[in-house]
C-alpha cells in the first residue's frame, strides 16, 4: 500500500497493544518524529508499564508535540488511540497548529496481538486488555473521517503493514522551489483594460482579443484574487487569468469575491451584492460549460502560497506568520477576509484588525483586499490594492526588485462604500514589546551581528519607559545642542534668528 504523508501533519498510530505500532513507526519515521506514550511513561516515572503515570506522560507528550508542530516538524503519536477521547487530543492538537491529522490504523485480528503480547518480556498485558482494545477499535473505524482525520489508512494484516511504502509530500501551498521573479497583481475586479495595460507595461505580450498574455522570459504573474465583481469585463479577466494559470505562466490565489461567485455558481444562493450582480449578468450570456470551468477553476485555487524558499508569501487578505505554510479552515478564512472583530463600521463594512501592525515574520507578505489610495507598506508586508475599480490604480509588485508598476483606472466603475483614504496605516505607530525584551541579535551593515543581552535590554527599557516618549507624540522636538534663551518673538519658544545670533557670537 502507498501511504502519502504531508511534510507537516500530525500522524496518529491507532491499534491494540501488540499490533506492532512501535515497530511500524521505527521502520517508517525518524526517531525524533515519533512520540511514544510508553517512552514518556518511563520518562516521568522510570517505568514504561506504570499506568499511574499515564496522565503526566501524555501531558509531556503533547507539550513536546505542540513544540514540534510549531517548528513545522512532522509528528507521530505512538499510542493505542483506540478510544475517541484519546483521539480527540490528537485532533485538538492538529486544529491548534492548523495542520492535517492523519490516521494509520493497524486493525489486526486479536489472536495476532495476543500472540505478540505474550512474546514480549516485561510488557505482558492481560488478554482482556487486548480484547477491549480490539472492540473499541472496531467501533471507531467507520467514524474516523467524521471525527476530523483528513486521511485514514487501514492495514488489516501484518503482511499489509510490511508492504507499506510511505511517501512524503508537500502541502499544496508549498512552492518554495519557485524563486521568481514574480509580478504580483492586486485586486482586478473586472478591470480588463487596465490589466492588459499593466501587463504590457511590464513587458508581457498581450493578445487582448483572445485573452492571452505571455510573460517575459523567466518571469511569472501572481494574481491576488478578487478577479471579478464591480468592473465592466469580468468574463475577459477570468478568461485571461485562467489561461495564464493553465499554461504555467501564472499563479492565482482566491479572493472573497471569487469564493462568493463560486457559491452562486454551485448553489445559486449567494446574495447578489457588492458587484456580484454585474458578474452574474455577464456570465449568463456565456455557455454553461464555461460557467462550469470557472467554478472548477475557483474551487481548485489554493488559499496562499509560500514562495522563494519561504522568503515570500502571497495571500488575498494577508497572513500572519503562524499561519504561513499551514492548511486549515481557519487559515483559509484569514487568507480570504483577514482578521475582523465581528462588528461593522459606520459604512456597514466589517471592522478589520490591522494584523500587519504586529507582524514580525521573516517572509515578505504581499496582499490586497483592503483598498487604499496608495500602496501600504508596514513591517515587511505590502498591501497593493489601490482601488482600480473605484477609480484609483491597478498595481503590481515586482519581486524581488521591490518596484511598483501601476496604471490609472480609465474611470470610476463602482462607488466605494468607504473613501479610499479613510484608513491610512502609520509606520511604527505601535511598539511591540517583543522587539525590546530578552536577548536580541541585531545584524548591521558595518558589523555583522551585535548582541544585546537580556539584562541590558531590561535596563534600557526601564530608563526609556520613565524618561522618554515616542517622538511622534511630541509637538516640539528640542535641538540636540544646548538650548538658547527663550525667544522674544510672540508664539515662539525658540527662533532661528536667536540661534544665528548665538552662532555668530561663538564664532
C-alpha positions as CSV (number, residue, x, y, z in Angstrom):
1,X,0.0,0.0,0.0
2,X,1.2,3.5,-0.8
3,X,0.7,6.0,2.0
4,X,1.2,9.7,1.4
5,X,2.1,11.8,4.4
6,X,2.3,15.6,4.3
7,X,5.6,17.1,5.4
8,X,3.7,18.9,8.1
9,X,1.0,17.0,9.8
10,X,0.2,15.0,13.0
11,X,0.0,11.2,12.5
12,X,-1.9,9.1,14.9
13,X,-1.0,5.4,15.0
14,X,-4.1,3.5,16.0
15,X,-4.1,-0.1,17.2
16,X,-4.3,-2.5,20.0
17,X,-1.4,-3.3,22.3
18,X,0.7,-5.9,20.5
19,X,-0.3,-4.8,17.0
20,X,3.2,-3.6,16.2
21,X,2.7,0.2,16.1
22,X,6.2,1.0,17.6
23,X,7.8,-1.4,15.1
24,X,5.9,0.2,12.2
25,X,6.9,3.7,13.5
26,X,10.6,2.7,13.8
27,X,10.6,1.4,10.2
28,X,9.0,4.4,8.5
29,X,9.7,7.5,10.6
30,X,12.8,9.2,12.1
31,X,13.3,8.5,15.9
32,X,12.8,12.2,16.6
33,X,9.4,12.3,14.8
34,X,7.9,9.5,17.0
35,X,6.5,10.4,20.4
36,X,5.7,7.1,22.2
37,X,3.3,7.0,25.2
38,X,5.4,4.2,26.7
39,X,8.6,6.2,26.4
40,X,7.0,9.2,28.1
41,X,5.6,7.0,30.8
42,X,9.1,5.8,31.5
43,X,10.4,9.4,31.3
44,X,8.2,10.6,34.1
45,X,8.2,7.5,36.3
46,X,11.2,5.3,35.3
47,X,8.7,2.6,34.4
48,X,7.1,2.3,31.0
49,X,4.4,0.0,32.4
50,X,3.4,2.3,35.2
51,X,-0.2,3.1,34.3
52,X,-0.4,5.6,37.2
53,X,2.0,7.8,35.3
54,X,-0.2,7.9,32.1
55,X,-1.7,11.4,32.8
56,X,1.7,13.0,33.3
57,X,3.1,11.1,30.4
58,X,0.5,12.4,28.0
59,X,0.8,15.9,29.3
60,X,4.6,15.8,28.5
61,X,4.0,14.1,25.2
62,X,1.5,16.6,23.9
63,X,3.7,19.5,25.2
64,X,6.6,18.2,23.0
65,X,4.2,17.5,20.1
66,X,3.0,21.1,20.2
67,X,6.5,22.5,20.1
68,X,7.4,20.2,17.2
69,X,4.4,21.3,15.1
70,X,5.1,25.0,16.0
71,X,8.5,24.4,14.4
72,X,6.9,22.9,11.3
73,X,8.0,19.3,12.1
74,X,6.0,16.2,11.3
75,X,4.9,14.5,14.5
76,X,3.8,10.9,15.1
77,X,1.8,10.0,18.2
78,X,2.5,6.3,19.0
79,X,-0.2,5.3,21.4
80,X,-3.2,2.9,21.2
81,X,-5.6,5.8,20.4
82,X,-8.4,3.2,20.1
83,X,-10.8,5.4,22.2
84,X,-12.4,8.5,20.9
85,X,-11.3,10.5,24.0
86,X,-7.7,9.7,23.2
87,X,-8.1,10.7,19.5
88,X,-9.7,14.0,20.5
89,X,-6.3,15.1,21.9
90,X,-4.7,14.4,18.5
91,X,-7.4,16.3,16.6
92,X,-7.3,19.2,19.1
93,X,-3.5,19.4,18.5
94,X,-3.9,19.4,14.8
95,X,-6.6,22.2,15.0
96,X,-4.5,24.3,17.3
97,X,-1.5,24.0,14.9
98,X,-3.6,24.4,11.7
99,X,-2.4,21.2,10.2
100,X,-4.0,18.0,9.0
101,X,-4.5,14.9,11.1
102,X,-3.6,11.5,9.6
103,X,-4.7,8.1,11.0
104,X,-2.8,5.0,10.3
105,X,-4.8,2.1,11.7
106,X,-3.3,-1.4,12.4
107,X,-6.6,-3.4,12.5
108,X,-5.1,-6.9,13.2
109,X,-7.0,-9.9,14.4
110,X,-6.9,-10.1,18.3
111,X,-5.1,-13.5,18.1
112,X,-2.1,-11.9,16.4
113,X,-2.0,-9.1,19.0
114,X,-2.3,-11.6,21.9
115,X,0.4,-13.8,20.5
116,X,2.8,-10.8,20.1
117,X,1.9,-9.6,23.5
118,X,2.8,-12.9,25.1
119,X,6.2,-12.9,23.5
120,X,7.2,-9.5,25.0
121,X,9.2,-9.7,28.1
122,X,8.2,-7.3,30.9
123,X,5.3,-5.9,28.8
124,X,2.8,-8.7,29.2
125,X,-0.7,-7.2,29.4
126,X,-3.8,-9.3,30.5
127,X,-5.7,-10.7,27.5
128,X,-8.9,-8.8,28.4
129,X,-7.0,-5.5,27.7
130,X,-6.3,-6.5,24.1
131,X,-9.8,-7.7,23.7
132,X,-11.1,-4.4,24.9
133,X,-8.7,-2.5,22.6
134,X,-9.9,-4.6,19.6
135,X,-13.5,-4.0,20.5
136,X,-13.0,-0.2,20.8
137,X,-11.1,-0.1,17.5
138,X,-13.9,-1.9,15.6
139,X,-16.4,0.6,16.9
140,X,-14.2,3.5,15.9
141,X,-13.2,2.6,12.3
142,X,-16.1,4.0,10.3
143,X,-16.1,7.2,12.3
144,X,-12.5,8.4,11.9
145,X,-13.2,10.6,8.9
146,X,-16.2,12.2,10.6
147,X,-14.1,12.8,13.7
148,X,-11.8,15.0,11.7
149,X,-9.0,12.9,10.4
150,X,-8.2,14.2,6.9
151,X,-6.6,11.0,5.7
152,X,-7.3,7.5,7.0
153,X,-5.2,4.4,6.1
154,X,-6.3,1.0,7.5
155,X,-4.0,-2.0,7.5
156,X,-5.7,-5.4,8.1
157,X,-2.8,-7.7,8.5
158,X,1.0,-7.8,9.3
159,X,1.6,-8.6,5.6
160,X,-0.1,-5.4,4.5
161,X,1.9,-3.5,7.1
162,X,5.1,-5.0,5.8
163,X,4.3,-3.9,2.2
164,X,3.5,-0.3,3.1
165,X,5.5,2.4,1.4
166,X,5.3,5.9,2.9
167,X,5.9,8.9,0.7
168,X,6.4,12.4,2.0
169,X,4.5,15.1,0.1
170,X,4.5,18.9,0.3
171,X,1.4,20.8,1.3
172,X,-0.4,22.3,-1.6
173,X,0.6,25.9,-0.7
174,X,4.3,25.0,-0.5
175,X,6.1,26.3,-3.6
176,X,9.4,27.3,-2.0
177,X,11.2,25.9,-5.1
178,X,9.7,28.7,-7.2
179,X,12.1,31.7,-6.8
180,X,10.6,34.1,-9.4
181,X,11.0,36.8,-10.4
182,X,7.3,37.4,-9.9
183,X,4.8,40.2,-10.9
184,X,2.2,40.2,-8.1
185,X,-1.0,41.8,-9.2
186,X,-3.6,43.3,-6.9
187,X,-7.4,43.1,-6.9
188,X,-8.6,43.4,-10.5
189,X,-12.4,43.4,-10.1
190,X,-13.2,43.0,-13.8
191,X,-10.9,45.9,-14.9
192,X,-9.7,44.1,-18.0
193,X,-8.4,47.0,-20.0
194,X,-6.3,48.2,-17.1
195,X,-5.0,44.7,-16.5
196,X,-3.9,44.4,-20.2
197,X,-2.2,47.9,-20.0
198,X,-0.4,46.9,-16.7
199,X,0.8,43.6,-18.2
200,X,2.0,45.4,-21.4
201,X,3.8,47.9,-19.3
202,X,5.7,45.1,-17.6
203,X,6.8,43.6,-20.9
204,X,4.1,40.9,-21.3
205,X,2.9,40.1,-24.8
206,X,-0.8,40.6,-24.6
207,X,-3.5,39.4,-27.1
208,X,-6.4,41.5,-25.9
209,X,-9.0,39.9,-28.3
210,X,-8.2,36.3,-27.3
211,X,-7.4,37.0,-23.6
212,X,-3.9,35.7,-23.7
213,X,-0.8,37.1,-22.0
214,X,2.8,35.7,-22.3
215,X,5.3,36.9,-19.7
216,X,8.9,38.0,-20.4
217,X,11.5,35.2,-20.2
218,X,11.8,33.8,-16.7
219,X,9.0,35.9,-15.0
220,X,5.7,34.7,-13.7
221,X,2.5,36.6,-12.8
222,X,0.8,36.1,-9.4
223,X,-2.8,37.2,-9.0
224,X,-4.0,38.0,-5.5
225,X,-7.7,37.2,-6.2
226,X,-10.9,39.3,-6.4
227,X,-10.7,38.8,-10.2
228,X,-14.4,39.6,-10.6
229,X,-17.3,41.9,-9.5
230,X,-17.9,45.6,-9.8
231,X,-15.9,46.1,-13.0
232,X,-17.0,46.1,-16.7
233,X,-15.2,43.0,-18.1
234,X,-15.3,40.2,-15.6
235,X,-15.5,37.4,-18.2
236,X,-12.4,38.6,-20.0
237,X,-10.4,38.9,-16.8
238,X,-11.4,35.3,-15.8
239,X,-10.5,34.0,-19.3
240,X,-7.1,35.6,-19.2
241,X,-6.2,34.6,-15.7
242,X,-7.4,31.0,-16.3
243,X,-5.4,30.7,-19.5
244,X,-2.2,32.0,-17.8
245,X,-2.6,29.6,-14.8
246,X,-3.3,26.7,-17.1
247,X,-0.2,27.4,-19.3
248,X,2.0,27.7,-16.2
249,X,2.6,31.4,-16.7
250,X,0.8,32.5,-13.5
251,X,-0.2,31.5,-10.0
252,X,-3.5,32.7,-8.5
253,X,-5.0,32.7,-5.0
254,X,-8.7,33.2,-4.4
255,X,-10.3,36.3,-3.1
256,X,-13.5,36.6,-1.1
257,X,-15.4,37.8,-4.2
258,X,-14.2,34.8,-6.2
259,X,-15.4,32.5,-3.5
260,X,-18.8,34.2,-3.4
261,X,-19.1,33.7,-7.2
262,X,-18.3,30.0,-6.7
263,X,-21.1,29.8,-4.2
264,X,-23.5,31.3,-6.7
265,X,-22.4,29.0,-9.5
266,X,-22.7,25.9,-7.3
267,X,-25.8,26.7,-5.3
268,X,-27.4,29.8,-6.6
269,X,-27.8,31.0,-3.0
270,X,-25.2,33.8,-2.9
271,X,-26.6,37.3,-2.3
272,X,-26.1,39.4,-5.4
273,X,-24.5,42.4,-3.7
274,X,-21.1,44.3,-3.8
275,X,-20.9,43.9,-7.6
276,X,-21.7,40.2,-7.9
277,X,-24.8,41.0,-9.8
278,X,-22.7,42.6,-12.5
279,X,-20.6,39.4,-12.9
280,X,-23.6,37.1,-12.8
281,X,-25.3,39.2,-15.5
282,X,-22.2,38.9,-17.8
283,X,-21.8,35.2,-17.2
284,X,-25.5,34.5,-18.1
285,X,-24.6,35.2,-21.7
286,X,-21.9,32.5,-21.6
287,X,-22.3,28.8,-22.2
288,X,-23.0,26.6,-19.2
289,X,-19.7,24.7,-19.9
290,X,-17.8,27.9,-19.5
291,X,-19.5,28.6,-16.2
292,X,-18.6,25.1,-15.0
293,X,-15.0,25.8,-16.0
294,X,-14.9,28.9,-13.9
295,X,-16.4,27.1,-10.9
296,X,-13.8,24.3,-11.2
297,X,-11.0,26.9,-11.5
298,X,-12.0,28.8,-8.4
299,X,-12.7,25.7,-6.4
300,X,-9.1,24.5,-7.2
301,X,-7.4,27.7,-6.0
302,X,-5.1,27.4,-3.0
303,X,-5.6,29.8,-0.1
304,X,-2.0,31.2,-0.2
305,X,1.5,30.3,-1.5
306,X,4.9,30.2,0.2
307,X,7.5,31.1,-2.4
308,X,11.2,31.5,-2.9
309,X,12.4,29.3,-0.1
310,X,10.0,30.9,2.4
311,X,11.1,34.5,1.7
312,X,7.7,35.5,0.1
313,X,4.1,34.8,1.0
314,X,1.1,35.8,-1.2
315,X,-2.5,35.8,0.0
316,X,-5.5,37.8,-0.8
317,X,-6.0,39.4,2.6
318,X,-2.5,38.8,4.0
319,X,-1.4,36.1,6.5
320,X,0.1,36.0,10.0
321,X,3.4,34.2,10.4
322,X,1.9,31.4,12.4
323,X,-0.5,30.5,9.6
324,X,2.1,30.6,6.8
325,X,2.5,27.2,5.1
326,X,-0.3,25.7,7.1
327,X,-3.6,24.2,5.9
328,X,-6.9,24.5,7.8
329,X,-10.3,26.2,7.5
330,X,-9.0,28.9,9.9
331,X,-6.0,29.7,7.6
332,X,-8.2,29.8,4.5
333,X,-10.7,32.1,6.3
334,X,-7.9,34.5,7.2
335,X,-6.5,34.5,3.7
336,X,-9.9,35.5,2.3
337,X,-11.1,38.0,4.8
338,X,-8.2,39.0,7.1
339,X,-8.9,39.4,10.8
340,X,-12.2,41.0,11.8
341,X,-13.9,41.8,15.1
342,X,-17.4,40.7,14.0
343,X,-18.6,44.3,14.1
344,X,-19.4,46.6,11.3
345,X,-18.2,50.2,10.9
346,X,-20.2,53.4,10.0
347,X,-20.0,52.3,6.4
348,X,-21.6,48.9,7.0
349,X,-18.3,47.1,6.4
350,X,-16.6,44.6,8.7
351,X,-14.2,46.2,11.2
352,X,-10.8,44.8,10.4
353,X,-7.9,44.4,12.8
354,X,-4.6,45.5,11.4
355,X,-2.7,42.2,11.6
356,X,0.3,43.8,9.8
357,X,0.9,46.1,12.7
358,X,2.1,43.2,14.9
359,X,3.8,41.2,12.0
360,X,7.4,40.4,12.7
361,X,7.8,37.5,10.2
362,X,10.9,37.0,8.0
363,X,8.8,36.4,4.9
364,X,7.6,39.4,2.9
365,X,3.8,39.2,2.7
366,X,2.2,40.8,-0.4
367,X,-1.6,41.0,-0.3
368,X,-4.6,43.0,-1.4
369,X,-8.3,43.1,-0.2
370,X,-8.2,46.4,1.6
371,X,-8.3,49.3,-0.9
372,X,-6.3,52.5,-0.3
373,X,-5.2,55.4,-2.3
374,X,-1.5,54.3,-2.3
375,X,0.4,51.1,-1.7
376,X,0.6,50.5,2.1
377,X,3.9,49.1,3.5
378,X,4.2,48.1,7.1
379,X,6.5,45.6,8.9
380,X,7.6,43.6,5.9
381,X,4.1,43.5,4.5
382,X,2.8,45.3,1.4
383,X,-0.8,45.8,0.5
384,X,-1.2,46.6,-3.2
385,X,-4.9,47.0,-3.5
386,X,-5.0,50.6,-4.8
387,X,-8.7,50.6,-5.7
388,X,-8.6,50.4,-9.5
389,X,-12.3,49.6,-9.8
390,X,-13.1,52.6,-7.6
391,X,-11.2,55.0,-9.9
392,X,-7.8,54.5,-8.3
393,X,-5.0,52.5,-9.8
394,X,-4.2,48.8,-10.6
395,X,-0.9,47.9,-9.0
396,X,1.7,45.2,-9.4
397,X,4.6,44.5,-7.0
398,X,7.7,43.2,-8.8
399,X,9.6,40.7,-6.8
400,X,12.4,40.6,-5.9
401,X,13.1,44.1,-7.2
402,X,10.6,45.7,-4.8
403,X,9.4,48.0,-7.6
404,X,5.8,49.0,-8.3
405,X,4.1,49.1,-11.7
406,X,0.8,50.9,-11.9
407,X,-1.8,52.1,-14.4
408,X,-4.6,54.5,-13.5
409,X,-8.2,53.5,-14.0
410,X,-9.8,54.8,-17.1
411,X,-12.8,55.9,-14.9
412,X,-14.6,55.0,-11.7
413,X,-16.6,51.9,-12.4
414,X,-18.0,51.5,-8.9
415,X,-18.7,53.8,-6.0
416,X,-16.7,52.7,-2.9
417,X,-18.7,52.2,0.3
418,X,-15.7,53.7,2.2
419,X,-13.4,56.5,0.9
420,X,-10.1,55.0,-0.2
421,X,-8.1,57.4,2.0
422,X,-10.1,56.6,5.1
423,X,-7.7,54.1,6.6
424,X,-4.0,55.0,6.2
425,X,-1.5,52.9,8.1
426,X,1.1,54.7,10.1
427,X,4.6,53.2,10.1
428,X,5.8,52.5,13.6
429,X,2.7,53.7,15.4
430,X,2.7,50.9,17.9
431,X,5.6,49.5,20.0
432,X,5.7,45.7,20.1
433,X,7.1,44.7,23.4
434,X,8.7,41.5,21.9
435,X,11.0,43.8,19.9
436,X,12.8,45.0,23.0
437,X,12.5,42.2,25.5
438,X,15.1,39.4,26.1
439,X,18.4,38.8,24.3
440,X,18.5,40.4,20.8
441,X,20.9,39.8,18.0
442,X,20.9,42.7,15.5
443,X,22.5,42.5,12.1
444,X,24.2,45.7,10.8
445,X,25.9,46.8,7.7
446,X,29.3,47.7,9.3
447,X,29.4,44.9,11.9
448,X,27.9,41.5,11.2
449,X,26.0,41.0,14.4
450,X,25.6,43.0,17.6
451,X,24.3,41.1,20.7
452,X,22.2,42.9,23.2
453,X,22.0,40.9,26.4
454,X,18.6,40.5,28.2
455,X,19.7,42.4,31.3
456,X,20.8,45.4,29.1
457,X,17.5,45.4,27.2
458,X,15.6,45.4,30.5
459,X,17.7,48.3,31.9
460,X,17.3,50.3,28.7
461,X,13.6,49.7,28.6
462,X,13.3,50.8,32.2
463,X,15.0,54.1,31.6
464,X,13.1,54.8,28.4
465,X,9.8,54.0,29.9
466,X,10.4,56.5,32.7
467,X,12.0,59.4,30.9
468,X,11.2,59.2,27.2
469,X,8.2,59.5,24.9
470,X,7.6,58.2,21.4
471,X,8.8,61.1,19.2
472,X,5.7,61.2,17.0
473,X,3.7,62.2,20.1
474,X,5.8,65.3,20.6
475,X,4.6,68.7,19.3
476,X,8.1,70.1,19.6
477,X,11.4,68.3,19.2
478,X,14.2,70.2,21.1
479,X,17.6,70.6,19.4
480,X,20.5,68.3,20.3
481,X,22.7,71.3,21.2
482,X,22.3,73.3,24.4
483,X,19.2,75.4,24.0
484,X,19.2,79.1,23.5
485,X,17.3,81.6,25.6
486,X,13.6,81.8,25.2
487,X,12.6,83.7,22.1
488,X,11.2,87.2,22.4
489,X,9.0,86.6,19.3
490,X,5.4,86.0,20.2
491,X,4.2,82.4,19.9
492,X,7.8,81.1,19.6
493,X,9.7,79.1,22.3
494,X,12.9,79.4,20.1
495,X,13.5,81.1,16.8
496,X,16.2,80.6,14.1
497,X,17.3,84.2,14.4
498,X,18.2,83.7,18.0
499,X,20.2,80.6,17.1
500,X,22.1,82.6,14.4
501,X,23.0,85.3,17.0
502,X,24.4,82.6,19.3
503,X,26.4,81.0,16.5
504,X,27.8,84.4,15.4
505,X,28.8,85.2,19.0
506,X,30.6,81.9,19.4
507,X,32.5,82.4,16.1
